[in-house]
């Protein structure tokens, strides 16, 4: 079975590419303390024009869809309070915003966060938001299927470039909560 590294010609440890990453992601890699060695997180340079999963998969091969993950920012609201959270699911699934997310956040209403708010508060580009380097006070919800994925292709914090990260590293990010059924078909 191929792994995401097989799709790209130039795959490097992400810690060797800090100058190509947005500050929050570069800082998180510099300070990495997870059980997976930081050298296991890899960076590939990709064209920003094909940053969206559908275009990337079309360009590099449909098999990559099963090994790609999306990180989306959601806003949970209850009693005038809004909580931003990040959700990480495999790309061939959708985030169960109105079910799993709403329940986990204890929100009356949950929806995708407005693009400007997600970008401003994450310090990352829309279409490249990654769970690595997000604000520490954000809940991080990770579908359990991610933990079972040997490697996941995810955003790098900008539309240019992607990270290839062991699923276990994503599941063990600080503050991560694993949820069955976060990603739905």
C-alpha positions as CSV (number, residue, x, y, z in Angstrom):
1,X,0.0,0.0,0.0
2,X,1.5,3.4,-1.0
3,X,2.0,6.1,1.6
4,X,1.7,9.9,1.0
5,X,5.5,10.2,0.6
6,X,5.3,8.1,-2.6
7,X,3.4,10.8,-4.4
8,X,6.1,13.5,-4.2
9,X,9.6,13.8,-5.5
10,X,11.0,16.0,-2.7
11,X,10.0,15.0,0.8
12,X,12.0,16.5,3.7
13,X,11.7,16.6,7.5
14,X,9.5,19.5,8.3
15,X,12.0,20.8,10.9
16,X,14.4,21.4,8.0
17,X,11.8,23.7,6.3
18,X,10.8,26.0,9.1
19,X,11.5,29.0,6.9
20,X,8.8,27.8,4.6
21,X,6.1,27.5,7.3
22,X,3.9,30.1,8.9
23,X,5.1,31.2,12.4
24,X,2.6,29.2,14.5
25,X,3.5,25.9,12.7
26,X,7.2,26.6,12.7
27,X,7.1,27.4,16.4
28,X,5.2,24.2,17.2
29,X,7.7,22.1,15.4
30,X,10.6,23.9,17.1
31,X,9.0,23.2,20.5
32,X,7.8,19.7,19.5
33,X,7.5,17.3,22.5
34,X,5.2,14.6,21.2
35,X,6.0,10.9,21.6
36,X,6.6,10.7,17.8
37,X,10.0,12.2,16.9
38,X,9.7,15.5,15.1
39,X,11.8,14.2,12.2
40,X,8.9,11.9,11.4
41,X,6.9,14.9,10.4
42,X,7.6,15.7,6.8
43,X,7.1,18.7,4.4
44,X,6.4,18.6,0.7
45,X,6.3,21.7,-1.4
46,X,3.1,21.9,-3.5
47,X,1.5,24.5,-5.8
48,X,-0.9,26.8,-3.9
49,X,-3.3,26.6,-6.9
50,X,-3.9,22.9,-6.0
51,X,-4.1,23.2,-2.2
52,X,-7.7,22.1,-2.0
53,X,-8.0,18.3,-1.5
54,X,-10.0,17.6,-4.6
55,X,-7.5,19.3,-6.9
56,X,-4.4,17.9,-5.1
57,X,-5.8,14.3,-5.4
58,X,-6.7,14.9,-9.0
59,X,-3.1,16.0,-9.7
60,X,-1.2,13.4,-7.6
61,X,-3.6,10.4,-7.7
62,X,-7.0,9.3,-6.3
63,X,-5.3,6.9,-3.9
64,X,-4.1,9.9,-1.9
65,X,-7.7,10.8,-0.8
66,X,-7.8,7.9,1.6
67,X,-4.6,9.1,3.3
68,X,-5.3,12.8,3.4
69,X,-6.9,14.7,6.3
70,X,-8.6,18.0,6.6
71,X,-8.5,20.4,9.6
72,X,-11.6,22.6,9.8
73,X,-12.4,25.3,12.3
74,X,-15.8,25.3,13.9
75,X,-17.6,27.7,16.2
76,X,-19.8,26.4,19.0
77,X,-22.2,28.8,20.6
78,X,-24.0,28.6,23.9
79,X,-25.4,31.4,26.0
80,X,-23.7,34.2,24.1
81,X,-20.3,32.5,24.3
82,X,-18.5,31.3,21.2
83,X,-15.9,28.6,21.4
84,X,-13.6,28.0,18.4
85,X,-12.4,24.4,17.9
86,X,-10.4,22.5,15.3
87,X,-11.6,19.2,13.9
88,X,-9.4,16.8,12.0
89,X,-11.0,14.1,9.8
90,X,-10.0,12.0,6.9
91,X,-10.6,13.9,3.6
92,X,-13.1,11.4,2.3
93,X,-15.4,12.2,5.2
94,X,-17.2,15.2,6.5
95,X,-17.1,16.7,10.0
96,X,-20.3,15.9,11.9
97,X,-20.7,19.5,13.1
98,X,-24.3,19.3,14.2
99,X,-23.9,16.0,16.0
100,X,-20.4,15.0,17.4
101,X,-18.9,18.5,17.5
102,X,-22.0,20.2,19.0
103,X,-22.2,17.5,21.7
104,X,-18.5,17.6,22.5
105,X,-18.4,21.4,22.8
106,X,-21.6,21.4,24.9
107,X,-23.0,24.0,22.4
108,X,-26.5,24.7,21.4
109,X,-25.4,25.5,17.9
110,X,-22.3,24.7,16.0
111,X,-21.2,25.7,12.5
112,X,-18.1,26.3,10.5
113,X,-16.3,29.3,11.7
114,X,-16.3,32.4,9.4
115,X,-13.2,32.3,7.2
116,X,-11.8,35.6,8.4
117,X,-12.1,34.6,12.1
118,X,-10.5,31.2,11.4
119,X,-7.6,32.8,9.6
120,X,-7.1,35.7,12.0
121,X,-7.2,33.6,15.2
122,X,-5.2,30.7,13.8
123,X,-2.5,32.7,12.2
124,X,-2.8,30.4,9.2
125,X,-4.1,30.7,5.6
126,X,-7.5,29.5,4.6
127,X,-7.2,26.2,2.8
128,X,-4.0,25.3,4.7
129,X,-5.0,25.3,8.3
130,X,-3.4,22.5,10.2
131,X,-3.8,21.2,13.8
132,X,-0.1,21.7,14.4
133,X,0.4,25.2,15.9
134,X,-3.2,26.1,16.6
135,X,-4.0,28.3,19.7
136,X,-3.5,26.1,22.9
137,X,-6.9,27.1,24.2
138,X,-8.8,25.7,21.2
139,X,-10.4,22.3,21.7
140,X,-8.8,19.9,19.2
141,X,-11.1,17.1,18.1
142,X,-9.6,14.3,16.1
143,X,-11.5,11.4,14.5
144,X,-10.2,8.1,15.8
145,X,-9.7,7.0,12.2
146,X,-6.8,9.4,12.0
147,X,-4.9,7.6,14.8
148,X,-5.2,4.4,12.7
149,X,-3.7,6.0,9.6
150,X,0.0,5.3,9.2
151,X,0.6,8.8,7.6
152,X,-1.8,11.6,6.8
153,X,-1.3,14.4,4.3
154,X,-2.5,17.6,5.9
155,X,-2.2,21.4,5.5
156,X,1.0,23.1,6.4
157,X,-0.5,26.4,7.7
158,X,-0.4,27.9,4.2
159,X,-1.8,27.0,0.8
160,X,1.8,26.3,-0.4
161,X,3.1,23.0,0.9
162,X,1.7,20.1,2.9
163,X,2.8,18.1,5.9
164,X,2.9,14.3,6.1
165,X,2.4,13.3,9.7
166,X,2.0,9.9,11.4
167,X,-1.6,9.5,12.5
168,X,-0.5,8.8,16.0
169,X,1.3,12.1,16.2
170,X,-2.0,13.9,15.2
171,X,-3.9,11.9,17.8
172,X,-1.4,12.8,20.5
173,X,-1.2,16.6,19.9
174,X,-1.6,18.6,23.1
175,X,-5.2,18.9,24.1
176,X,-6.4,16.4,21.4
177,X,-9.6,14.5,22.1
178,X,-10.2,11.4,20.0
179,X,-13.8,11.0,18.9
180,X,-15.5,8.1,17.1
181,X,-17.8,9.3,14.4
182,X,-16.3,12.8,14.1
183,X,-15.9,12.2,10.4
184,X,-19.0,10.9,8.6
185,X,-19.4,9.5,5.1
